[in-house]
Amino acid sequence: MKSYRDLNIYKDAHQLAVKIHRLSLLLPKFELYEEGSQIRRSSKAVSAAIVEGYGRKKNKADFLRFLTYAQSECDETIEHLDFLFETGSFNDNEKYDILKSEYSKLSKQINSFIDWVENNWNEFPSKS
């Protein structure tokens, strides 16, 4: 891995955040600045946490902390998506099912990557 951009979890998170951003702009006006803002922030925070964690990859604990943030933001995005759907603010069943499935899959992928990092990531020796 030369860059965070090589991580599939980053690629998927970024692509999903773009989808959520576009979807949120189509919400009813009363949700645009409330729940719309929340779901935009949480969806973008997934890829941002992966980027920040990767930037701290020399410290395994920091890397894991930010990957955990990414997973929690992913799950938060699912919660916002559910809320929008259940209140009728977002009522496209097909898009809802697809997005929820993609975010659930991403959450599992991030969790698997956390497990891999815990078991296989060697900290880089510090230069003294």
Secondary structure, DSSP 8 states (H G I E B T S, - for coil): --SGGG-HHHHHHHHHHHHHHHHHTTS-HHHHTTHHHHHHHHHHHHHHHHHHHHHTTTSHHHHHHHHHHHHHHHHHHHHHHHHHHHTTSS--HHHHHHHHHHHHHHHHHHHHHHHHHHHH--------
